Amino acid sequence: MIYNEELDNFAQEDLNGRQIRNAVRTAHALAISDGSMIAVEHVQTALGAIKTFDADFGIGSAEAQRELNASAAPGLDSRSAKKKRVAYS
């Protein structure tokens, strides 16, 4: 079981909605595979995997994503800006 203190610690993480969704789904899958209720260790493992994935593939934090969106050319949404960035990389 996860208590308020652990939730407060998780709230300090710089995560976007996609990362939060993936962390919860991964933690849930880990709990099911253990045959247990979701626990702090499951969430920590999921967050570690997400951070490693994002670092390995150059996906930035939520703050970096906001900066990318802010610097996008007028008329481009964030997906267009991301495609443009990847195309020129």
Helices and strands as residue ranges (DSSP letters): H 4-11, H 17-34, H 40-56, H 62-71, H 78-88
